[in-house]
Amino acid sequence: MKLSRRSVVAALVVAAVFLLVVLTAQTLLTDFKLDRASLRQEECMCRLVQIRLALNLYVRDNGGRLPLSLDALVDGKYVDRRNLSCPATGMEYLYLLAGRGGRLDALGPDQPLLADAGFPHGEGKNVSYVGAKAQYVTKKRFERASAEHPASFEEALRAANSPGKDSPDGPGSE
């Protein structure tokens, strides 16, 4: 059976339209996926800012002292527990001063205070600093910062890997 030239052209047009629809759908889905990831990163950043504000309130109410763990913020009703984790991963944020406490005014503004666990946002993570700024930081830059403040990062990683949480009145409080 021989196909007419007209039916071949019609079949090619249908195939081209189908291909165009598939490529358009793929592009839209990819854009949607990227937008969703971007929204999660922004929500993560907002949560870090909220925790930072809760830390400010805690410090004000506790004589300038930082808590030993983020649990103190939940116990004191400064923040809801569900806001202590990244929306992209569900993992709790690292409190880089866990177990140390101390006075907020004794820390420099560039001291990292809170960070995502791992690198959930592509090649980086969101970090909140003592100076109240929060920003996206690449893995390389974060590793450089952890070298500048090794004690904070070692404590945070130790706390993240330990089965129990420090209480606000536990060891290390002065």
BELBELGI-V480980 format. One record per run of one state. SS is the DSSP state (@ for helix, = for strand, . for the rest). FROM is the first residue (numbers start at 1). LEN is the number of residues. If there is no record, write none. Layout:
# BELBELGI-V480980
SS|FROM|LEN  SS|FROM|LEN
This chain:
# BELBELGI-V480980
.|1|4  @|5|57  .|62|3  =|65|1  .|66|5  @|71|5  .|76|5  @|81|4  =|85|1  .|86|6  =|92|1  .|93|1  =|94|2  .|96|7  =|103|1  @|104|3  .|107|5  =|112|4  .|116|5  =|121|1  .|122|2  =|124|6  .|130|4  =|134|5  @|139|10  .|149|1  @|150|12  .|162|13
